[in-house]
């Protein structure tokens, strides 16, 4: 069972700071399990008490089975009901008051905003916020995201303005954008490229026989460029190429740009793509692919590309700062302009028609993953940020230095 949200007894005889408690907060239990479980495990190996916070979901029990205290906090990712939003903030504040952590780390926009408000209210010594991309509000086009920016920007400014915090960005482009908007200060910011992977789990396997498989591992969102890939696949099929395009991922109803299941089934029915939904065993899915593609319109540093690189796959992605952290054009993949279907078609054609080039690029992908994106490397960088901040606010460091 989850630890109760409020009324949880304090640890007897333990004052703030005597036991270094770290709290990790995200907008889904899926995110914590798939992206930050290794960080929680690294903190536990340092002898620290780790608590995980998210809305309830199917991965919550797995977090608890891994030995972590997990706390349910309801959060509507796309909701704008003021009463519900205030309730989320108050629940986080109550939880922080009960746990008295030395450090809280928030991931994704709403936890960053409401968690930061709660942490400031409860005088949490050290606060870390991760910005995993500019998201729908700051990168979306049209009236709705524009109106949301008017509301959200002052909240983000206040949330990221606490002097006892660090803000982690996945690439320099996002940091520069937030600096230009006046939302962060350079001396309280850091750049750490995404989340790490287990290189033993995500390891290369021989390329499968048969027609080339182009795999897109992603949430099924319009902003991920799914429609661009569908159209590129149509053009290549009309040109006579033999290959398969596989979409691995599910719609995300909590995201305003989610694609409906009806639309995905329609694309699959016309034969341009295959939609296999969200897959539990992504290692096997990657192993069955020849090329991994992500034609996204906006990104942080995509974990899917990091996993693909670790599996030794050549990559086709859009020419965005986050994708450039993983893909070096001509070395381990190809980059194309965002929303440019013809360029996407031609890049895929090159790799579909040239197996030897795919093989060479796959070797380089694995090298890049091992050099920059393992769990040990990325989690070590995050913990170094924690210790720098804890030292600055007069708290015991996690690594004892």
Secondary structure as GFF3:
##gff-version 3
##sequence-region A 1 401
A	DSSP	beta_strand	21	25	.	.	.	ID=ss1
A	DSSP	alpha_helix	29	31	.	.	.	ID=ss2
A	DSSP	pi_helix	32	36	.	.	.	ID=ss3
A	DSSP	alpha_helix	37	45	.	.	.	ID=ss4
A	DSSP	beta_strand	49	54	.	.	.	ID=ss5
A	DSSP	alpha_helix	60	65	.	.	.	ID=ss6
A	DSSP	beta_strand	69	72	.	.	.	ID=ss7
A	DSSP	alpha_helix	82	99	.	.	.	ID=ss8
A	DSSP	beta_strand	103	107	.	.	.	ID=ss9
A	DSSP	alpha_helix	109	121	.	.	.	ID=ss10
A	DSSP	beta_strand	126	131	.	.	.	ID=ss11
A	DSSP	alpha_helix	135	139	.	.	.	ID=ss12
A	DSSP	alpha_helix	143	159	.	.	.	ID=ss13
A	DSSP	beta_strand	165	169	.	.	.	ID=ss14
A	DSSP	alpha_helix	172	180	.	.	.	ID=ss15
A	DSSP	three_ten_helix	186	188	.	.	.	ID=ss16
A	DSSP	beta_strand	189	191	.	.	.	ID=ss17
A	DSSP	beta_strand	212	217	.	.	.	ID=ss18
A	DSSP	three_ten_helix	222	224	.	.	.	ID=ss19
A	DSSP	alpha_helix	226	238	.	.	.	ID=ss20
A	DSSP	beta_strand	243	248	.	.	.	ID=ss21
A	DSSP	alpha_helix	261	270	.	.	.	ID=ss22
A	DSSP	beta_strand	274	275	.	.	.	ID=ss23
A	DSSP	alpha_helix	282	287	.	.	.	ID=ss24
A	DSSP	beta_strand	291	294	.	.	.	ID=ss25
A	DSSP	alpha_helix	303	310	.	.	.	ID=ss26
A	DSSP	beta_strand	314	318	.	.	.	ID=ss27
A	DSSP	alpha_helix	321	324	.	.	.	ID=ss28
A	DSSP	beta_strand	333	336	.	.	.	ID=ss29
A	DSSP	alpha_helix	341	353	.	.	.	ID=ss30
A	DSSP	alpha_helix	355	372	.	.	.	ID=ss31
A	DSSP	alpha_helix	375	392	.	.	.	ID=ss32
###
